[in-house]
């Protein structure tokens, strides 16, 4: 049955993707929910919670407020907190009950903005999609609302990194390694969406010559920036010498031609699979194919735009489909929480992902930008 | 190195002197913050106390995330499954079918059928008006060899009727089937943590040769079922009280509530009442008050004038503890709590009148995000949240009363305070472990 999981985990949800994407930007993000969401997000999905004083809250929706449609309680609470804490923006994200009651996130955001004079967003997340959906909505909204429309391209080549959250890259230095790769490739990094940059940095994104999309969470923002500024984008994470060279070349081509680039390698066949987020897994598969000559398929359980995955890759939505997709695999690269459903006898290569197992193996998550070769040895 | 986000220039303190505080809600409600202190138990931890039970949660992915990872962190994923509610289920009105078919699908896939299955429905089922009786009826028909327990993850109902915590503790004993009552057999119910063998309760029961059942020590489902032979159920944790009443009524036994307390008279009254109900000799309290006073003096001599803060996760009576310590001359400065419970009204009133400068601080108020101390302080914290907010490594790392009860809770607390004063703890890592102590009794 497609909606059941006998034993595996569930991916971080859309509402947490919103929080993660906006975490470092100085705004106030409110999950409109009864209880539990805030604890879940801050315990399992947010490695920065202890050290960074970001304003992520829960509304504490009650039965009576939901039944009576008392949106004023939420609005009043947000306005009161905003007056005290002066966030740069306010974001309200939805969960199952507001979805059921038909809560109008756009209208409420508009009212909050009118009362506080602070830019406000409403995200009609449902808690029923993965973090990719929520983070995409959030980063796209930032691009459309805050990117300075008068931005002028920098004289020297420059780039933004889009789709950078701990849910895909944890806090092991991968974000800085990607930035370093770009600098070494000759691109000044103007902003990182959204780890290691301020809202003001992000506002300058229109000045870049190219955008590097490092996870599916950055695609919608890339499209919005292209629509507004004509900036082309490249989809891929630089891992391993050969694939990184491909990404480097794609960046230069994109900057020179204005055409979007999707650097991939795709060897035919293969009994090695990676289970994970689309863009990062596709990049790892390409890097492995180039460095080891071993064909690798991606099994993608999170949302990924059409045209990103290769024809041999398989989008999946549930344990049953994953079970089917990994039948016959000789080597499976995946988060350890997938292991109980992997075929006996298949080689299992651990690749913990914050978006699936949360904090459990956080210390073990490799920085594949700088340590790809070590990881590739485990696969061989 | 992680970056520290700049806080607003000035965040006003939200602490208030108890003299100005209102009962039962000293603070206005609003947006809520979640501190990184996570030692208290949730409904996954509590459910796992039933030996051999399999938990199945039916809800949206966002709600599943926290519970599925709770089970994974306990290394108990093999006793945990999920059914994911999607948007189409909200629109199609097939929620009942989803629960029935989803649970059945999981049961068919399990390597071995469990004797008991806890099925947790959620807020969306409540709002959709699901026919839960029909769901459980059908499941029982399909799987007559399995005991199904209706459990709930519906935090939206936390202000209506029983709280989720009370509800969960009541569900914990629903599978117990009536059996002949054995004289001299009692059960301690409703606490997540095992009752301390040194506690006044266990001491009293043992002294009178009573057979003690407690869920935390049950190794099998059959052993768990033996709890139903008890002639008396004893609860000590406030949230366990409604469940205790339900259980006693259902199985035709008695339920006695012996409150966790730091008040000498209340302790003695509680145990005297228990002894009368059990038909055993009342415990001898001679010298106990004096011993407690001596222990307080000894601890004060060690701790001295160190500022002390208490939070509500330490035990159900943080204000009662503050009263005990303040009366003994300790320098209690703060109590962290969000509401004052009915059981604490007397202590609240006493403190308001006698120690009006004692500060109350909330834990979930939005401003608390910025009001944790940036630099280490010299506070002695009793409880994880107080330790976090005051950035101190000198703290008592106990949640939910830690299984203490009676005068023993006073002696033990004082002993732990001395230890916390002497020794530092790895506060940052210890407070972030979910469900403190669950690994020891869930398995």
Interface residues (C-beta under 8 A of the other chain):
Chain A: X1 X3 X4 X5 X6 X7 X8 X9 X10 X11 X12 X13 X14 X15 X16 X24 X26 X30 X34 X35 X36 X37 X38 X39 X40 X42 X43 X44 X45 X48 X49 X50 X51 X52 X53 X54 X55 X57 X58 X59 X60 X61 X62 X63 X64 X66 X77 X78 X80 X81 X84 X85 X86 X95 X96 X97 X99 X100 X101 X126 X127 X128 X129 X130 X171 X196 X318 X337 X340 X357 X358 X360
Chain B: X2 X3 X4 X5 X6 X7 X8 X9 X11 X12 X29 X30 X31 X32 X33 X34 X36 X38 X59 X60 X61 X62 X63 X64 X65 X66 X68 X69 X72 X73 X77 X78 X80 X81 X82 X83 X84 X85 X86 X87 X90 X98 X101 X102 X105 X106 X109 X110 X122 X123 X124 X126 X127 X128 X153 X154 X155 X156 X157 X158 X159 X160 X366 X367 X369 X370 X428 X432 X434
